[in-house]
Amino acid sequence: MAAAGFCLAATHAGMFDVSALIGAVAGTALVIAAACVTNNYIDRGIDSKMKRTRGRALVTHDISAKAALSYAAMLLLAGFGLLIFLTNWLVVLLGAVAFFSYVVLYGIAKRKTPFGTLVGTLPGGLPPVAGYVAVTGTLDLAALLLFLLLLSWQMAHFYAIAMRRRSEYKAAGLPVWAVVYGMEATKQQIIGFVVLYIAAGLALTIFGYTGIIFAAVTTVLGGVWLLKSRGEANETWATRMFVFSLLVLLVTIAMIALGGLLP
């Protein structure tokens, strides 16, 4: 996603700085990796209660807590080193916001409130923005729309996971939307965020950042996604929505990267 955002901005700017691309993509990847390792350290108690996470290395003690934290620190230093020396200070700031919001804000929110997933979309939506501002050096409407596009995708994707694994989240004491408000309410949330995905994709074209092909593809994707939302809100329904969301992400990445080139 960082590379896609970079390509979109580079097309409009008429410039392609390879070193900035390397810094934005590799730096973002390393900061994300550091956040994931740190999160695994913090969540090792929760992870041990869930089937899908109980095989993680910190839960099984294949890796010690000390080694994990040391590794996370090295990843973080390397990531910010690349961002500082190869991009700009706005990208560095976005990296810091992403790391803090994921490790601290999301780490607290997911234990306390059903809005935890929404908090978690803040760092998840920043990679394309980081790639974009690595070229532009400024936040504009396109950056905001890229963020909204990824926020809406994440909410639909992760709520589908929560529905599929509802019993596990409940056993771990995590108040995800599906546990607190039920399957049907979560389904309605997913549908709403798919509509937001379509709107964000259309807005990128309406405001001149992408062409009509981009709008057509994202609208068709969102439309098919909505068609797949028909039926009873159960685990089978959630699996169908989850699997299709993976295809949506792959196509969305490609379309953002090519968005400034296609008519």
C-alpha positions as CSV (number, residue, x, y, z in Angstrom):
1,M,0.0,0.0,0.0
2,A,2.9,2.4,0.7
3,A,4.3,1.7,-2.8
4,A,0.8,2.2,-4.4
5,G,0.4,5.5,-2.7
6,F,3.9,6.5,-3.8
7,C,3.2,5.6,-7.4
8,L,-0.1,7.6,-7.4
9,A,1.6,10.7,-6.1
10,A,4.7,10.3,-8.4
11,T,2.5,10.1,-11.5
12,H,0.8,13.4,-10.6
13,A,4.1,15.0,-9.6
14,G,5.9,13.9,-12.8
15,M,8.9,12.6,-10.7
16,F,10.0,9.3,-9.4
17,D,12.7,9.3,-6.7
18,V,13.8,5.7,-6.2
19,S,15.6,6.4,-2.9
20,A,12.4,7.9,-1.5
21,L,10.4,4.9,-2.7
22,I,12.9,2.6,-1.0
23,G,12.8,4.6,2.2
24,A,9.0,4.8,2.3
25,V,8.3,1.2,1.5
26,A,11.2,-0.4,3.5
27,G,10.9,2.1,6.4
28,T,7.1,1.6,6.6
29,A,7.5,-2.2,6.5
30,L,10.1,-2.2,9.3
31,V,8.0,0.1,11.5
32,I,5.0,-2.1,11.0
33,A,7.1,-5.2,11.8
34,A,8.3,-3.6,15.0
35,A,4.7,-2.8,16.0
36,C,3.6,-6.4,15.2
37,V,6.4,-7.9,17.3
38,T,5.6,-5.5,20.2
39,N,1.9,-6.3,19.9
40,N,2.7,-10.0,20.1
41,Y,4.7,-9.4,23.3
42,I,1.9,-7.4,24.9
43,D,-0.9,-9.8,23.7
44,R,0.8,-13.1,24.6
45,G,-1.6,-13.7,27.4
46,I,-4.6,-13.1,25.2
47,D,-3.1,-15.0,22.3
48,S,-2.8,-18.1,24.5
49,K,-6.6,-18.2,24.9
50,M,-7.4,-18.1,21.1
51,K,-7.1,-21.0,18.7
52,R,-5.9,-18.8,15.8
53,T,-3.1,-17.2,17.9
54,R,-2.0,-19.8,20.4
55,G,0.7,-21.1,18.1
56,R,2.5,-17.7,18.0
57,A,6.2,-18.0,19.0
58,L,5.9,-16.0,22.3
59,V,2.9,-18.1,23.4
60,T,4.8,-21.4,22.7
61,H,8.0,-19.9,24.2
62,D,9.9,-20.6,21.0
63,I,11.1,-17.0,21.3
64,S,11.8,-15.4,24.7
65,A,10.1,-12.1,25.6
66,K,13.5,-10.4,26.0
67,A,14.6,-11.5,22.5
68,A,11.3,-10.3,21.0
69,L,11.6,-6.9,22.5
70,S,15.2,-6.6,21.4
71,Y,14.2,-7.6,17.9
72,A,11.3,-5.0,17.9
73,A,13.7,-2.3,19.0
74,M,16.1,-3.1,16.1
75,L,13.3,-3.2,13.6
76,L,12.0,0.2,14.9
77,L,15.4,1.9,14.7
78,A,16.1,0.5,11.2
79,G,12.6,1.6,10.1
80,F,12.9,5.1,11.4
81,G,16.4,5.4,10.1
82,L,15.2,4.8,6.6
83,L,12.3,7.1,7.0
84,I,14.5,9.9,8.4
85,F,17.3,9.7,5.8
86,L,15.4,8.8,2.7
87,T,11.9,10.5,3.0
88,N,10.7,13.6,4.8
89,W,9.7,14.5,8.3
90,L,6.0,14.2,7.6
91,V,6.5,10.5,6.7
92,V,8.5,10.1,9.9
93,L,5.6,11.7,11.9
94,L,3.1,9.4,10.3
95,G,5.3,6.4,11.2
96,A,5.5,7.6,14.8
97,V,1.7,8.1,14.9
98,A,1.1,4.6,13.4
99,F,3.4,2.8,15.8
100,F,2.0,4.6,18.9
101,S,-1.6,4.3,17.9
102,Y,-1.2,0.5,17.2
103,V,0.8,-0.5,20.2
104,V,-0.7,1.9,22.8
105,L,-4.1,3.2,21.7
106,Y,-5.3,0.1,19.9
107,G,-3.7,-2.1,22.6
108,I,-5.8,-0.4,25.2
109,A,-9.0,0.1,23.2
110,K,-9.4,-3.5,22.0
111,R,-9.5,-4.6,25.7
112,K,-12.0,-1.9,26.8
113,T,-14.4,-1.0,24.0
114,P,-16.1,-2.5,21.0
115,F,-14.7,0.5,19.1
116,G,-11.2,-1.0,19.4
117,T,-11.3,-2.2,15.8
118,L,-12.0,1.3,14.6
119,V,-9.0,2.6,16.6
120,G,-6.9,-0.1,15.0
121,T,-7.7,1.2,11.5
122,L,-5.7,4.4,12.2
123,P,-2.3,2.8,11.8
124,G,-3.6,0.3,9.2
125,G,-4.8,3.1,7.0
126,L,-1.5,5.1,7.1
127,P,0.8,3.1,4.8
128,P,-0.7,4.5,1.5
129,V,-0.7,7.9,3.0
130,A,3.0,7.6,4.0
131,G,3.8,6.5,0.4
132,Y,1.9,9.4,-1.0
133,V,3.4,12.1,1.2
134,A,6.9,10.7,0.6
135,V,6.4,12.4,-2.8
136,T,4.2,15.4,-2.0
137,G,5.6,16.3,1.4
138,T,2.1,17.5,2.4
139,L,-1.3,16.1,3.4
140,D,-4.1,16.9,0.9
141,L,-7.5,15.6,0.0
142,A,-6.1,12.6,-1.9
143,A,-4.2,11.5,1.2
144,L,-7.4,11.7,3.2
145,L,-9.4,9.7,0.6
146,L,-6.7,7.0,0.5
147,F,-6.9,6.8,4.2
148,L,-10.7,6.5,4.1
149,L,-10.5,3.8,1.4
150,L,-8.3,1.7,3.5
151,L,-10.2,2.4,6.7
152,S,-13.4,1.2,5.2
153,W,-11.7,-1.9,3.7
154,Q,-10.2,-2.8,7.1
155,M,-13.4,-2.4,9.0
156,A,-15.2,-4.8,6.7
157,H,-12.3,-7.2,6.6
158,F,-11.7,-7.3,10.4
159,Y,-15.3,-7.4,11.4
160,A,-15.7,-10.4,9.2
161,I,-12.8,-12.0,11.1
162,A,-14.5,-11.1,14.4
163,M,-17.7,-12.8,13.2
164,R,-15.8,-15.9,12.1
165,R,-13.9,-16.1,15.4
166,R,-16.6,-14.7,17.7
167,S,-16.4,-17.5,20.3
168,E,-12.6,-17.1,20.5
169,Y,-12.8,-13.4,21.1
170,K,-15.5,-13.9,23.7
171,A,-13.3,-16.5,25.5
172,A,-10.4,-14.1,25.5
173,G,-12.5,-11.4,27.0
174,L,-12.2,-9.0,24.0
175,P,-15.3,-6.8,23.5
176,V,-15.3,-6.9,19.7
177,W,-18.5,-5.7,18.0
178,A,-19.7,-9.2,17.2
179,V,-19.4,-10.2,20.8
180,V,-21.1,-7.1,22.3
181,Y,-23.8,-6.4,19.7
182,G,-24.2,-9.7,17.9
183,M,-23.8,-11.0,14.4
184,E,-26.6,-9.1,12.6
185,A,-25.4,-5.8,14.0
186,T,-21.9,-6.5,12.8
187,K,-23.2,-7.5,9.4
188,Q,-24.9,-4.1,9.1
189,Q,-21.6,-2.4,10.1
190,I,-19.8,-4.3,7.4
191,I,-22.3,-3.3,4.7
192,G,-22.0,0.3,5.8
193,F,-18.2,0.3,5.5
194,V,-18.4,-1.4,2.0
195,V,-20.6,1.6,1.0
196,L,-18.0,3.9,2.4
197,Y,-15.3,2.1,0.3
198,I,-17.3,2.7,-2.8
199,A,-17.8,6.4,-1.9
200,A,-14.1,6.9,-1.2
201,G,-13.1,5.3,-4.5
202,L,-15.6,7.5,-6.4
203,A,-14.3,10.6,-4.6
204,L,-10.7,10.0,-5.8
205,T,-12.0,10.1,-9.3
206,I,-14.5,13.0,-8.8
207,F,-11.7,15.2,-7.4
208,G,-9.3,14.3,-10.3
209,Y,-6.8,12.1,-8.6
210,T,-7.7,9.0,-10.5
211,G,-9.5,8.2,-13.8
212,I,-12.9,6.7,-14.7
213,I,-11.4,3.2,-14.9
214,F,-10.4,3.5,-11.2
215,A,-13.9,4.6,-10.3
216,A,-15.5,1.8,-12.4
217,V,-13.3,-1.0,-10.9
218,T,-13.7,0.0,-7.3
219,T,-17.4,0.5,-7.7
220,V,-17.8,-2.9,-9.3
221,L,-15.7,-4.5,-6.6
222,G,-17.8,-2.8,-3.9
223,G,-21.0,-3.7,-5.7
224,V,-20.1,-7.4,-5.9
225,W,-19.0,-7.2,-2.2
226,L,-22.5,-5.9,-1.4
227,L,-24.1,-8.7,-3.4
228,K,-22.2,-11.2,-1.4
229,S,-23.5,-9.7,1.8
230,R,-27.0,-11.2,1.2
231,G,-28.0,-14.0,3.5
232,E,-28.0,-14.8,7.2
233,A,-25.3,-13.3,9.4
234,N,-23.4,-16.4,10.5
235,E,-19.9,-17.8,10.3
236,T,-20.4,-19.0,6.7
237,W,-21.5,-15.6,5.6
238,A,-18.5,-14.0,7.4
239,T,-16.1,-16.4,5.7
240,R,-17.5,-15.4,2.3
241,M,-17.1,-11.7,3.0
242,F,-13.6,-12.3,4.5
243,V,-12.3,-14.2,1.4
244,F,-13.7,-11.7,-1.0
245,S,-12.1,-8.8,1.0
246,L,-8.7,-10.3,0.2
247,L,-9.4,-10.0,-3.5
248,V,-10.6,-6.5,-3.0
249,L,-7.4,-5.5,-1.3
250,L,-5.2,-6.9,-4.0
251,V,-7.1,-5.1,-6.8
252,T,-7.3,-1.9,-4.8
253,I,-3.5,-1.9,-4.4
254,A,-3.0,-2.3,-8.1
255,M,-5.6,0.3,-9.0
256,I,-4.1,2.9,-6.7
257,A,-0.6,2.3,-8.1
258,L,-2.0,2.7,-11.7
259,G,-4.6,5.3,-10.8
260,G,-2.7,8.2,-12.1
261,L,-1.9,6.5,-15.4
262,L,-5.3,5.1,-16.4
263,P,-7.9,7.2,-18.1
